[in-house]
């Protein structure tokens, strides 16, 4: 296959799936990762895709948002390691905010049975995982539920977070970077995430390394708003060090 043919197919895959990654493309086309990077660079120069960490997204698709099932199955091993590391950041007692996100939902499923916490969440999947936990006082924040994420948004949710103070908030993001901060595709979800951050004394971001360098439509904070980032070993030591120089501690699980 000639380079222009391969690049056209890469563009089709990006538009169909919302994102392509270097490793998968190299395997599919039986070429080196460096060849794929050159292809993506050419498509980026042509304005057809935008390079992100580890791959590319179609130009103009900063609002792309995978559905719940896809997010749950993506980087599953990495998210499990992140969740296990996050358990160590739970307070012995007190109040915790759990954001909507697949890594945060995994943390909810990993809360020890002897934990005694007050948990506040606007995520239906997260609430379902904690509903029968014997030691959790669960508060479910209400609002309009987005079908894509099963998260409550809009005025009710914002008002609820304005009325509480929590010891720690575990936050999810679709993209994070030093340059563009914390981003997600939907403005309503971004507003609720921003309110959850304001409501907590300490903020822990749970995000797998594929989110690093990604940028989405709605910005809800800076990396400087995050006390601790828990990610996986796919984030390079150099990138982790750069984030830590900005004042955010990094754990690579």
Helices and strands as residue ranges (DSSP letters): H 3-17, E 20-21, H 22-29, H 33-45, E 49-52, E 55-58, H 68-73, H 76-87, E 93-98, H 102-110, E 116-121, H 124-130, E 136-140, E 144-146, E 151-153, H 155-162, E 166-171, E 175-177, E 181-184, H 187-198, E 200-206, G 209-211, E 218-221, G 223-225, E 228-231, H 237-245, E 249-252
